[in-house]
Amino acid sequence: MLMKKLLPLQSFLPLVPRRAGHLARQQYDVIVVGGGHAGTEAAAAAARVGAETLLVTQKIQTIGALSCNPSLGGVGKGQLVKEVDALDGLCGRAGDWAGIHFSILNRRKGPAVWGPRAQLDRQRYREFIQSELLSTPKLTVFEGSVEDLLVSEPNPEEPGHHRVTGILLANGSHPISASSVILTTGTFLSGSLFMGQSTSPGGRIGDAPSSGGLSQTLRERLGLRTGRLRTGTPPRILKDSVDLSQAHLHPADSHPTPFSFLNTHTRCKPEEQLPCYLTYTTPGVEKVVMESLHLNCHIQQDTKGPRYCPSIESRVLRFPGRQHQVWLEPEGVTSDLLYPQGLSMTMPPDMQLRLIREIPAMHRAEIHTPGYGVQYDFVCPTQLSPALQVKSTQGLFLAGQINGTTGYEEAAAQGLWAGVNAARWALSMSTVALSRTESYIGVLIDDLVSRGVTEPYRMFTSRAEFRASLRPDNADLRLTLKGFEKFGCVSAVRYQKAARVRDCLQDALSALQNLTLSTNIWRKKLPNIHMSEAKSATMTGMEVLQYNDVSFEMLASAFPESLSAHLEFSQRLKIEAVYRPHCNLQRKDIERIQREENMLLPQDIDYFSLPVSLSQEVREILDRVRPSTLGAATRLQGITPAAIVHLLNYVCHTHQKERRIRRNQQDQKEEREEPLCTRNASLPQ
């Protein structure tokens, strides 16, 4: 069930003046700058840990705004949402409340790479996030613009060249002090908006630009390396002007799957979900792009754009002559707009209209809001610790697009983790880190701080070495218990629920393991299941459940006394049974790699001639960088998990064997030469 009933927007708007009109204090434990996905998760997490927290945002009304696509989750991204929820974050529950089209991507593949995703109602999502924040204990929300950081001499007992002690607001009011500051500026850090040949300062259309003092302080006063990235958004289309009969209908899943482990169903009933539609670009689209290039200053810039969510101009230039997908997605239950995913563009508005009308389903379409591009500053994330704290500056944490990522989910994950650590730092507790072996959040942060970015970073399941263990279904077991016991960011209610789930699953798995029968009896109990005669004399219920056509419900029907009590967890038990052999092998690999992370890699390896399965790209990277340890190799951009395993096996076995052979050959050579040497040494001088 939905655990918390959301009040209508009107019921909590009176709270805004109390929370945002004035500050009751000038000293906080944690200050969060920015009210996007990173900022809201950071502020809520810091408050949950127990820190007196201030969230400063330019507009209260835009807190929780979905600036681009009103959607949440996807392949890799859905795993992040599940993990943020497991650590008591906001976005999963908000997605369950605001979702209007739920689907599981990659359904044909194994559950480890399923991608929970939902199309959202913009207004509902924003209302939920604002309601949560404005009712969170220890959290104050303030409407204002941050002009600069307060910087002082560092604490000599801690590493770092500077110390951030608070913020200075743009309105000239008194400085606000804090032990920790989290910057979640999104695309607003020296942001510029582009449309055609026109440029204006800003990070989102309709919002005021951020102060330039903040960016200047990061670069000049704190000495941080920064770069420039770009992104964009498509035009919003009037739904009534689109001929949806010429697009392919894609209905939602018949049974919506909630993001949050606290919920058993979504607010939107199955029959109330709205469909999405798929259409494609035409040669006419490519023609308009080519004709408008000289009018498009954004696409001509050399700043790095997103590879995984590129503009239609970039897609046409990279892949000329191809047909590209365009998804027409609803923006809300009562919204009259469609979001054309795949048509991000920055050409002049009249050319945008020409382009979309080259697509048959939109041959009479009308634009409500033109698309536009954004360029913004980011801080090279290799300057951060795994706690997302700036290494050279005490008390300063960064999260979201300021670290070079793209997407709501990546921002939310970073925000939560920065909030946890900023609060712990402020409360004189040690900061904490998540390993990439235990979470996608750990993979995300480790990739950022150890490898850096050359383009906006997006999460994929392929980035995780141990994705069979890091499944969406078990994020609560991996993180919730630790989040309560070690990190301090999980409520007692959620902890108790997760502990109950853990205990019940353990009981059910034990019952399956103890259900040991001969294969003959199994065939009698499950006559419709083909069980090979070559199977061993006995099999456990766990082993039988691994069969594709065996469900837990079937086993519970055959053995109600021992299994029917566990039907509540039937899907999780099926997934656990299927993945248990893979997870056991992965666990050994995890322990092995952790154990061997500091293993030295011989510097005389000829990577181009290694007799192992490595791609040419991997060989070139290893030869160019020549990492000194296995751990250093794992953090190289472009090195795949499989390559690390092959490299480990080679060094542990093949290379050592070759060295032993060479050493033995050298010993034998020395033995053959020794008599001659001895004889020569005995000759008179």
C-alpha positions as CSV (number, residue, x, y, z in Angstrom):
1,M,0.0,0.0,0.0
2,L,1.0,3.6,-0.3
3,M,2.4,4.4,3.1
4,K,1.8,8.2,3.1
5,K,-1.2,10.0,1.8
6,L,-0.3,13.1,-0.1
7,L,-2.1,16.3,0.8
8,P,-3.4,18.5,-2.0
9,L,-1.1,21.3,-3.0
10,Q,-3.3,24.0,-1.4
11,S,-3.0,22.4,2.0
12,F,0.7,22.9,2.3
13,L,1.2,26.1,0.3
14,P,0.6,28.1,3.5
15,L,3.7,26.4,4.9
16,V,5.9,28.2,2.3
17,P,6.0,31.6,4.0
18,R,6.8,30.1,7.3
19,R,9.6,28.0,5.8
20,A,10.8,30.4,3.1
21,G,9.9,34.0,4.2
22,H,12.6,34.3,6.9
23,L,15.3,32.4,8.6
24,A,15.0,31.7,12.3
25,R,18.7,31.2,12.6
26,Q,22.0,32.1,10.9
27,Q,23.9,28.9,11.7
28,Y,23.1,25.4,10.3
29,D,24.8,22.1,10.2
30,V,24.3,21.6,6.5
31,I,23.4,24.1,3.7
32,V,22.2,22.6,0.4
33,V,22.3,25.0,-2.7
34,G,19.8,24.0,-5.3
35,G,16.3,22.4,-5.3
36,G,16.6,19.9,-8.2
37,H,16.8,16.1,-7.8
38,A,20.2,16.2,-6.3
39,G,19.4,19.0,-3.9
40,T,16.1,17.6,-2.6
41,E,17.6,14.2,-1.9
42,A,20.6,15.8,-0.3
43,A,18.5,18.0,2.0
44,A,16.2,15.2,3.0
45,A,19.1,12.8,3.6
46,A,21.0,15.3,5.7
47,A,18.0,16.0,7.9
48,R,17.3,12.2,8.3
49,V,20.8,11.8,9.6
50,G,20.0,14.4,12.2
51,A,21.6,17.6,10.9
52,E,19.9,21.0,11.1
53,T,19.6,21.6,7.3
54,L,18.9,24.6,5.1
55,L,17.8,24.2,1.5
56,V,18.3,27.3,-0.6
57,T,16.5,27.5,-3.9
58,Q,15.7,30.3,-6.3
59,K,12.0,29.3,-6.4
60,I,10.0,27.2,-4.0
61,Q,7.5,26.5,-6.8
62,T,10.2,24.8,-8.9
63,I,11.4,22.4,-6.2
64,G,11.0,18.9,-7.7
65,A,10.5,20.2,-11.2
66,L,11.1,17.7,-14.0
67,S,13.1,20.1,-16.3
68,C,13.3,17.7,-19.2
69,N,11.4,14.4,-19.8
70,P,8.7,13.8,-17.1
71,S,9.9,10.2,-16.6
72,L,11.9,8.2,-14.0
73,G,13.9,5.1,-14.2
74,G,15.0,2.9,-17.1
75,V,17.8,0.4,-17.7
76,G,20.5,1.2,-15.0
77,K,18.6,4.3,-14.0
78,G,15.8,2.2,-12.5
79,Q,18.3,0.4,-10.3
80,L,19.5,3.8,-9.0
81,V,15.9,4.7,-8.1
82,K,15.4,1.5,-6.2
83,E,18.6,2.0,-4.3
84,V,17.8,5.6,-3.4
85,D,14.5,4.4,-2.1
86,A,16.2,1.6,-0.2
87,L,18.2,4.3,1.6
88,D,14.9,6.1,2.4
89,G,15.1,8.7,-0.4
90,L,12.2,10.5,-2.0
91,C,12.2,9.9,-5.7
92,G,10.9,6.3,-5.6
93,R,7.8,7.1,-3.6
94,A,7.3,10.3,-5.6
95,G,7.4,8.2,-8.8
96,D,4.8,5.8,-7.4
97,W,2.5,8.8,-6.6
98,A,3.0,10.7,-9.9
99,G,3.4,7.8,-12.4
100,I,0.9,7.6,-15.2
101,H,2.6,4.9,-17.4
102,F,4.6,2.1,-15.8
103,S,6.7,-0.4,-17.6
104,I,9.6,-2.8,-17.0
105,L,12.3,-2.3,-19.8
106,N,14.4,-5.3,-20.8
107,R,11.6,-7.7,-19.7
108,R,12.8,-10.3,-22.2
109,K,16.1,-10.5,-20.4
110,G,17.0,-11.6,-16.9
111,P,15.7,-9.7,-13.8
112,A,19.2,-8.4,-13.1
113,V,19.0,-6.0,-16.1
114,W,15.3,-5.2,-15.9
115,G,14.7,-1.4,-16.0
116,P,11.8,-0.2,-13.9
117,R,10.5,3.0,-15.6
118,A,7.5,5.4,-15.3
119,Q,6.2,8.3,-17.2
120,L,5.2,10.9,-14.7
121,D,2.6,13.7,-14.2
122,R,4.8,16.8,-13.8
123,Q,2.4,18.5,-11.3
124,R,1.9,15.5,-9.1
125,Y,5.6,14.8,-8.9
126,R,6.4,18.4,-7.9
127,E,3.6,18.4,-5.3
128,F,4.8,15.2,-3.7
129,I,8.4,16.4,-3.4
130,Q,7.5,19.8,-2.0
131,S,5.1,18.2,0.5
132,E,7.8,15.9,1.7
133,L,10.4,18.6,2.1
134,L,8.2,21.1,3.8
135,S,7.1,18.6,6.4
136,T,10.6,17.1,7.1
137,P,11.9,17.7,10.6
138,K,15.2,19.6,10.9
139,L,14.8,20.9,7.4
140,T,14.2,24.6,6.5
141,V,13.5,25.7,2.9
142,F,14.5,29.2,1.9
143,E,13.9,31.1,-1.3
144,G,16.9,33.0,-2.4
145,S,20.0,33.1,-4.7
146,V,23.5,32.2,-3.5
147,E,26.1,34.8,-4.4
148,D,29.2,33.1,-3.1
149,L,30.7,30.7,-0.6
150,L,32.3,31.7,2.8
151,V,35.8,30.4,2.7
152,S,38.3,30.4,5.6
153,E,41.6,28.9,6.7
154,P,41.5,25.1,7.0
155,N,41.5,23.0,10.1
156,P,45.1,22.0,10.4
157,E,44.1,18.6,11.8
158,E,42.2,17.7,8.6
159,P,43.4,17.4,5.0
160,G,42.6,20.3,2.7
161,H,43.8,23.8,1.7
162,H,40.6,25.7,2.4
163,R,37.4,25.4,4.6
164,V,33.9,26.4,3.5
165,T,32.0,27.8,6.4
166,G,28.7,29.0,4.8
167,I,27.1,31.0,2.0
168,L,26.5,34.6,1.1
169,L,23.1,35.4,-0.5
170,A,22.8,37.7,-3.5
171,N,20.4,40.1,-1.7
172,G,23.1,41.4,0.6
173,S,21.6,39.8,3.7
174,H,23.8,38.5,6.5
175,P,26.0,35.5,5.7
176,I,24.6,32.1,6.7
177,S,27.1,29.8,8.4
178,A,27.3,26.0,8.2
179,S,29.7,23.2,9.0
180,S,29.0,21.7,5.5
181,V,27.8,23.0,2.2
182,I,26.5,20.9,-0.7
183,L,26.4,22.5,-4.2
184,T,23.7,20.9,-6.4
185,T,23.6,23.7,-9.1
186,G,22.6,21.5,-12.0
187,T,22.8,23.4,-15.3
188,F,22.8,26.8,-13.5
189,L,26.5,27.1,-12.8
190,S,27.4,29.8,-15.4
191,G,24.6,28.4,-17.5
192,S,23.8,29.7,-21.0
193,L,20.6,29.0,-23.0
194,F,20.8,28.6,-26.7
195,M,18.1,28.8,-29.4
196,G,19.2,29.3,-33.0
197,Q,21.7,32.1,-32.9
198,S,20.4,33.7,-29.7
199,T,22.1,33.2,-26.4
200,S,21.0,34.3,-22.9
201,P,22.3,33.5,-19.4
202,G,20.3,30.8,-17.4
203,G,20.1,27.2,-16.6
204,R,16.4,26.6,-17.4
205,I,14.0,28.5,-19.5
206,G,11.8,30.8,-17.4
207,D,14.3,30.9,-14.4
208,A,16.8,33.5,-13.5
209,P,20.5,32.8,-14.1
210,S,22.7,31.9,-11.2
211,S,25.4,34.2,-9.8
212,G,28.7,34.2,-11.6
213,G,30.5,34.6,-8.2
214,L,30.0,31.0,-7.3
215,S,31.7,29.6,-10.4
216,Q,34.5,32.1,-10.0
217,T,35.1,31.1,-6.4
218,L,35.3,27.4,-7.4
219,R,37.9,28.1,-10.1
220,E,40.0,31.0,-8.8
221,R,39.8,30.9,-5.0
222,L,39.5,27.1,-4.4
223,G,41.6,26.2,-7.5
224,L,39.2,23.5,-8.8
225,R,39.5,22.3,-12.4
226,T,36.2,22.9,-14.2
227,G,34.9,22.2,-17.7
228,R,32.0,22.9,-19.9
229,L,29.2,20.5,-20.9
230,R,26.0,20.9,-22.9
231,T,22.6,19.4,-23.0
232,G,19.2,20.2,-24.5
233,T,15.5,19.6,-24.5
234,P,12.9,19.1,-27.2
235,P,9.9,21.3,-28.0
236,R,6.7,20.5,-26.3
237,I,3.9,19.6,-28.7
238,L,0.2,20.3,-28.4
239,K,-1.4,16.9,-28.1
240,D,-4.5,17.7,-30.1
241,S,-2.4,18.8,-33.1
242,V,-0.8,15.3,-33.4
243,D,-2.3,12.5,-35.5
244,L,-1.6,9.6,-33.1
245,S,-3.3,7.1,-35.5
246,Q,-0.1,7.3,-37.6
247,A,2.1,6.3,-34.6
248,H,2.6,2.9,-33.0
249,L,0.6,2.5,-29.7
250,H,2.6,1.3,-26.7
251,P,0.4,0.6,-23.7
252,A,1.7,0.5,-20.2
253,D,2.2,-2.8,-18.2
254,S,-1.1,-4.3,-17.2
255,H,0.2,-4.5,-13.6
256,P,2.2,-1.4,-12.6
257,T,5.4,-2.2,-10.6
258,P,6.1,0.3,-7.8
259,F,9.6,1.8,-7.4
260,S,9.4,1.9,-3.6
261,F,9.8,-1.1,-1.3
262,L,7.2,0.6,1.0
263,N,4.5,0.3,-1.7
264,T,2.6,-2.6,-3.0
265,H,0.7,-0.6,-5.7
266,T,0.9,2.7,-7.4
267,R,-1.5,5.7,-7.1
268,C,-2.5,5.3,-10.8
269,K,-4.7,2.3,-11.3
270,P,-3.9,0.0,-14.2
271,E,-6.8,1.0,-16.3
272,E,-6.1,4.7,-15.7
273,Q,-2.6,4.6,-17.2
274,L,-1.9,6.6,-20.4
275,P,-0.2,5.1,-23.4
276,C,3.0,6.2,-25.2
277,Y,3.4,6.3,-29.0
278,L,6.4,5.5,-31.2
279,T,7.1,7.1,-34.5
280,Y,10.3,7.7,-36.7
281,T,12.1,10.4,-38.4
282,T,12.1,10.8,-42.2
283,P,14.6,12.0,-44.8
284,G,12.9,15.4,-44.5
285,V,14.1,15.7,-40.9
286,E,17.7,15.3,-42.0
287,K,17.2,17.9,-44.7
288,V,15.9,20.5,-42.2
289,V,18.8,19.8,-39.9
290,M,21.4,20.3,-42.7
291,E,19.7,23.4,-43.9
292,S,19.7,25.0,-40.4
293,L,23.2,24.2,-39.2
294,H,24.5,27.7,-40.0
295,L,21.7,29.1,-37.8
296,N,22.5,26.8,-34.9
297,C,25.3,28.2,-32.7
298,H,24.8,25.5,-30.0
299,I,25.6,22.6,-32.3
300,Q,28.6,24.4,-33.5
301,Q,30.2,24.8,-30.1
302,D,33.0,22.4,-29.1
303,T,31.7,21.8,-25.6
304,K,31.0,18.1,-25.1
305,G,27.4,17.0,-25.5
306,P,25.6,13.9,-24.3
307,R,26.4,10.7,-26.2
308,Y,23.5,8.8,-24.8
309,C,20.8,11.5,-25.1
310,P,22.0,13.5,-28.1
311,S,20.1,16.2,-30.0
312,I,18.5,15.3,-33.3
313,E,21.1,17.5,-35.0
314,S,23.9,15.4,-33.4
315,R,22.2,12.1,-34.4
316,V,21.8,13.2,-38.0
317,L,25.4,14.4,-38.2
318,R,26.8,11.2,-36.6
319,F,24.5,8.8,-38.5
320,P,23.4,10.3,-41.8
321,G,20.7,8.4,-43.7
322,R,19.4,6.6,-40.7
323,Q,15.8,6.5,-39.3
324,H,15.6,7.5,-35.7
325,Q,13.0,6.7,-33.1
326,V,10.8,9.4,-31.6
327,W,8.6,8.6,-28.6
328,L,5.5,10.7,-28.0
329,E,5.0,10.7,-24.2
330,P,2.3,12.3,-22.1
331,E,3.3,15.0,-19.6
332,G,0.4,14.5,-17.2
333,V,-3.2,13.3,-16.7
334,T,-4.6,16.8,-17.4
335,S,-1.8,18.1,-19.5
336,D,-2.5,18.9,-23.2
337,L,1.2,18.5,-24.1
338,L,3.3,15.7,-25.5
339,Y,7.0,15.2,-24.9
340,P,8.8,14.1,-28.2
341,Q,11.6,12.1,-26.7
342,G,14.4,11.9,-29.3
343,L,13.8,15.4,-30.8
344,S,16.0,17.5,-28.5
345,M,17.0,20.5,-30.7
346,T,18.4,24.0,-30.6
347,M,17.7,25.4,-34.1
348,P,15.5,28.5,-34.5
349,P,11.8,28.0,-33.6
350,D,10.5,28.3,-37.2
351,M,13.0,25.5,-38.2
352,Q,11.8,23.4,-35.3
353,L,8.3,23.6,-36.6
354,R,9.4,22.7,-40.1
355,L,11.3,19.7,-38.7
356,I,8.6,18.1,-36.6
357,R,6.1,18.5,-39.4
358,E,8.3,16.2,-41.5
359,I,7.2,13.3,-39.3
360,P,3.9,11.9,-40.6
361,A,2.2,11.8,-37.1
362,M,3.1,15.4,-36.6
363,H,2.5,16.8,-40.0
364,R,0.1,19.4,-38.5
365,A,1.7,19.7,-35.1
366,E,1.8,22.9,-33.2
367,I,4.6,23.8,-30.8
368,H,3.7,25.0,-27.3
369,T,7.3,25.7,-26.1
370,P,10.4,25.5,-28.4
371,G,13.3,23.3,-27.6
372,Y,16.6,24.9,-26.5
373,G,20.1,24.0,-25.5
374,V,22.0,24.6,-22.3
375,Q,25.7,24.9,-21.7
376,Y,27.1,25.0,-18.1
377,D,30.2,24.6,-15.9
378,F,31.0,21.3,-14.2
379,V,33.8,20.4,-11.7
380,C,36.1,17.6,-12.7
381,P,34.9,14.9,-10.3
382,T,38.3,13.3,-9.8
383,Q,38.8,16.1,-7.3
384,L,36.2,14.5,-5.0
385,S,36.5,11.8,-2.5
386,P,34.2,8.8,-2.5
387,A,32.1,10.7,0.0
388,L,31.6,13.4,-2.7
389,Q,33.6,15.9,-0.7
390,V,36.1,18.1,-2.4
391,K,39.5,16.8,-1.4
392,S,41.1,20.2,-1.2
393,T,38.3,21.9,0.6
394,Q,37.0,21.0,4.0
395,G,33.2,21.0,4.3
396,L,32.4,21.3,0.6
397,F,30.4,18.6,-1.1
398,L,29.2,18.4,-4.7
399,A,26.3,16.4,-6.3
400,G,24.5,16.1,-9.5
401,Q,25.3,17.7,-12.9
402,I,28.0,19.8,-11.3
403,N,29.9,16.5,-11.2
404,G,29.5,15.8,-15.0
405,T,26.5,13.5,-14.9
406,T,23.2,13.6,-16.8
407,G,19.8,12.5,-15.7
408,Y,17.5,12.8,-12.7
409,E,18.4,9.4,-11.3
410,E,22.2,10.0,-11.3
411,A,21.6,13.3,-9.6
412,A,19.3,11.9,-7.0
413,A,21.7,9.1,-6.1
414,Q,24.6,11.6,-5.7
415,G,22.5,14.0,-3.8
416,L,21.4,11.4,-1.2
417,W,25.0,10.3,-0.7
418,A,26.4,13.8,-0.4
419,G,23.6,14.6,2.1
420,V,24.5,11.6,4.2
421,N,28.2,12.5,4.3
422,A,27.8,16.2,4.7
423,A,25.6,15.6,7.7
424,R,28.0,13.1,9.2
425,W,30.9,15.5,8.6
426,A,28.9,18.4,10.3
427,L,28.1,16.1,13.3
428,S,31.7,15.0,13.7
429,M,31.1,11.5,12.5
430,S,33.3,9.8,9.9
431,T,32.2,9.9,6.3
432,V,31.2,6.6,4.6
433,A,31.6,5.1,1.2
434,L,29.6,2.6,-0.9
435,S,31.6,-0.1,-2.7
436,R,30.8,-0.8,-6.4
437,T,30.5,-4.4,-5.4
438,E,27.4,-3.7,-3.3
439,S,25.4,-1.0,-5.2
440,Y,24.9,1.0,-8.5
441,I,25.4,4.1,-6.4
442,G,28.9,2.8,-5.6
443,V,29.5,2.1,-9.2
444,L,28.4,5.7,-10.2
445,I,30.5,7.4,-7.6
446,D,33.6,5.3,-8.1
447,D,33.4,5.9,-11.9
448,L,33.2,9.6,-11.3
449,V,35.9,10.1,-8.7
450,S,38.4,7.6,-10.1
451,R,37.9,7.9,-13.9
452,G,36.4,11.4,-14.3
453,V,34.2,12.3,-17.3
454,T,34.8,13.6,-20.8
455,E,31.0,13.8,-21.6
456,P,27.9,13.7,-19.5
457,Y,27.9,10.4,-17.6
458,R,24.8,8.1,-17.7
459,M,24.3,4.9,-15.8
460,F,23.9,1.6,-17.6
461,T,23.8,-2.0,-16.2
462,S,26.9,-2.8,-18.2
463,R,28.9,-0.4,-16.0
464,A,28.4,-2.8,-13.0
465,E,30.8,-5.8,-12.8
466,F,28.5,-7.7,-10.5
467,R,25.0,-6.8,-11.8
468,A,23.7,-10.3,-11.2
469,S,24.0,-9.4,-7.5
470,L,22.9,-5.8,-7.8
471,R,19.4,-6.4,-8.9
472,P,16.4,-4.1,-8.5
473,D,14.5,-6.6,-6.4
474,N,17.1,-6.9,-3.7
475,A,18.2,-3.3,-3.2
476,D,16.4,-3.2,0.2
477,L,18.4,-6.2,1.5
478,R,21.7,-4.8,0.2
479,L,21.2,-1.2,1.5
480,T,18.3,-0.6,3.9
481,L,19.8,-2.5,6.9
482,K,23.2,-0.9,6.4
483,G,21.5,2.5,5.9
484,F,20.0,2.3,9.3
485,E,22.8,0.6,11.2
486,K,25.8,2.2,9.7
487,F,24.8,5.3,7.7
488,G,22.0,6.7,9.9
489,C,19.8,7.8,7.0
490,V,17.0,5.2,7.2
491,S,14.0,5.4,9.4
492,A,13.2,2.8,12.0
493,V,9.9,2.0,10.3
494,R,11.6,1.2,7.0
495,Y,14.4,-0.7,8.8
496,Q,11.8,-2.9,10.6
497,K,10.1,-3.7,7.3
498,A,13.3,-4.6,5.6
499,A,14.4,-6.8,8.5
500,R,11.1,-8.6,8.3
501,V,11.5,-9.2,4.6
502,R,15.1,-10.5,5.2
503,D,13.9,-12.9,7.9
504,C,11.0,-14.1,5.9
505,L,13.1,-14.7,2.8
506,Q,15.7,-16.6,4.8
507,D,13.0,-18.8,6.2
508,A,11.5,-19.4,2.8
509,L,14.9,-20.2,1.3
510,S,15.7,-22.6,4.1
511,A,12.4,-24.3,3.6
512,L,13.2,-24.7,-0.1
513,Q,16.7,-26.0,0.7
514,N,15.4,-28.5,3.2
515,L,12.8,-29.8,0.7
516,T,15.0,-32.6,-0.6
517,L,13.4,-35.4,-2.6
518,S,14.4,-37.9,-5.2
519,T,14.0,-37.0,-8.8
520,N,11.3,-39.7,-9.1
521,I,9.1,-38.0,-6.5
522,W,9.7,-34.6,-8.0
523,R,8.4,-36.0,-11.4
524,K,5.3,-37.3,-9.7
525,K,4.7,-34.0,-7.8
526,L,5.3,-31.9,-11.0
527,P,4.3,-34.1,-13.9
528,N,4.3,-31.3,-16.5
529,I,7.9,-30.4,-15.9
530,H,10.5,-32.0,-18.0
531,M,13.2,-33.2,-15.6
532,S,16.2,-35.0,-17.2
533,E,16.8,-38.6,-16.3
534,A,20.5,-37.7,-16.0
535,K,19.8,-35.5,-12.9
536,S,21.2,-36.7,-9.6
537,A,19.3,-39.0,-7.3
538,T,18.0,-36.1,-5.1
539,M,17.2,-32.4,-5.7
540,T,16.2,-29.6,-3.4
541,G,13.3,-27.3,-3.8
542,M,15.8,-24.5,-4.6
543,E,17.3,-26.5,-7.5
544,V,13.8,-27.3,-8.9
545,L,12.8,-23.7,-8.7
546,Q,15.6,-22.8,-11.0
547,Y,13.8,-24.5,-13.9
548,N,12.3,-21.9,-16.2
549,D,8.8,-23.4,-16.2
550,V,8.6,-23.9,-12.4
551,S,7.1,-21.1,-10.2
552,F,7.1,-20.8,-6.5
553,E,3.3,-20.9,-6.6
554,M,3.5,-24.4,-8.2
555,L,5.8,-25.6,-5.4
556,A,3.6,-24.1,-2.7
557,S,0.6,-25.9,-4.2
558,A,2.5,-29.2,-4.2
559,F,3.9,-28.6,-0.6
560,P,1.4,-26.3,1.1
561,E,2.5,-27.2,4.6
562,S,6.1,-26.0,4.2
563,L,5.8,-23.3,1.5
564,S,2.3,-21.7,1.4
565,A,3.2,-19.3,4.2
566,H,5.8,-17.7,1.9
567,L,3.6,-16.9,-1.1
568,E,3.9,-13.2,-0.4
569,F,7.5,-13.3,-1.7
570,S,7.0,-15.7,-4.6
571,Q,8.5,-13.5,-7.3
572,R,11.5,-12.6,-5.2
573,L,12.1,-16.2,-4.3
574,K,12.0,-17.2,-7.9
575,I,14.6,-14.6,-8.8
576,E,16.7,-15.5,-5.9
577,A,16.7,-19.2,-6.9
578,V,17.6,-18.5,-10.5
579,Y,20.4,-16.1,-9.6
580,R,21.8,-17.9,-6.6
581,P,24.4,-20.0,-8.6
582,H,25.5,-16.9,-10.5
583,C,25.7,-14.8,-7.3
584,N,27.8,-17.5,-5.6
585,L,30.3,-17.4,-8.4
586,Q,30.2,-13.6,-8.5
587,R,30.7,-13.4,-4.7
588,K,33.9,-15.5,-5.1
589,D,35.0,-13.1,-7.9
590,I,34.1,-10.1,-5.7
591,E,36.1,-11.5,-2.8
592,R,39.0,-12.4,-5.1
593,I,39.2,-9.0,-6.8
594,Q,38.9,-7.2,-3.4
595,R,41.7,-9.5,-2.1
596,E,43.8,-8.9,-5.2
597,E,43.1,-5.2,-5.8
598,N,46.6,-4.3,-4.7
599,M,48.2,-7.0,-6.7
600,L,51.0,-5.6,-8.8
601,L,50.8,-5.9,-12.6
602,P,54.1,-6.7,-14.1
603,Q,55.4,-3.8,-16.1
604,D,56.9,-6.0,-18.8
605,I,53.6,-7.4,-20.0
606,D,53.1,-7.1,-23.7
607,Y,49.4,-6.4,-23.8
608,F,49.1,-6.7,-27.5
609,S,50.2,-10.3,-27.5
610,L,48.5,-11.5,-24.4
611,P,46.9,-14.9,-25.2
612,V,43.6,-13.9,-23.5
613,S,40.3,-12.6,-24.7
614,L,40.8,-8.8,-24.7
615,S,39.5,-6.3,-27.3
616,Q,41.9,-4.2,-29.3
617,E,40.6,-1.1,-27.4
618,V,41.3,-2.6,-24.0
619,R,44.8,-3.7,-25.1
620,E,45.5,-0.1,-26.3
621,I,44.3,1.4,-23.1
622,L,46.4,-1.0,-20.9
623,D,49.5,-0.5,-23.1
624,R,49.2,3.3,-23.0
625,V,48.5,3.7,-19.3
626,R,50.3,0.6,-18.0
627,P,48.5,0.5,-14.6
628,S,50.6,-0.6,-11.7
629,T,47.9,-2.6,-9.8
630,L,44.8,-4.5,-10.7
631,G,42.7,-2.0,-8.8
632,A,44.2,0.8,-10.9
633,A,43.3,-1.1,-14.0
634,T,39.6,-1.5,-12.9
635,R,39.3,2.3,-12.8
636,L,40.5,3.0,-16.3
637,Q,37.9,4.4,-18.7
638,G,37.0,1.7,-21.2
639,I,38.2,-1.3,-19.3
640,T,35.4,-3.8,-19.0
641,P,34.7,-6.1,-16.0
642,A,35.4,-9.2,-18.2
643,A,38.8,-7.8,-19.1
644,I,39.7,-7.4,-15.5
645,V,38.8,-11.1,-14.8
646,H,40.9,-12.2,-17.8
647,L,43.8,-10.0,-16.7
648,L,43.6,-11.3,-13.1
649,N,43.6,-14.9,-14.4
650,Y,46.5,-14.3,-16.6
651,V,48.7,-12.6,-14.0
652,C,47.8,-15.2,-11.3
653,H,48.4,-18.2,-13.5
654,T,49.9,-17.8,-16.9
655,H,52.4,-14.9,-16.2
656,Q,53.6,-16.5,-13.0
657,K,54.0,-19.8,-14.7
658,E,56.0,-18.1,-17.5
659,R,58.2,-16.4,-14.9
660,R,58.9,-19.7,-13.2
661,I,59.8,-21.3,-16.5
662,R,62.2,-18.4,-17.3
663,R,63.7,-18.5,-13.8
664,N,64.3,-22.3,-14.1
665,Q,65.9,-21.8,-17.5
666,Q,68.1,-19.2,-16.1
667,D,69.1,-21.4,-13.1
668,Q,69.9,-24.3,-15.5
669,K,72.0,-21.9,-17.7
670,E,73.9,-20.7,-14.6
671,E,74.5,-24.3,-13.5
672,R,75.9,-25.2,-16.9
673,E,78.2,-22.2,-16.9
674,E,79.4,-22.7,-13.3
675,P,82.2,-25.3,-13.9
676,L,83.8,-23.0,-16.5
677,C,83.6,-20.0,-14.2
678,T,85.0,-21.9,-11.3
679,R,87.8,-23.3,-13.5
680,N,88.7,-19.8,-14.8
681,A,88.6,-18.4,-11.3
682,S,91.3,-20.9,-10.2
683,L,93.7,-20.1,-13.0
684,P,96.9,-18.3,-11.9
685,Q,96.9,-14.5,-12.6
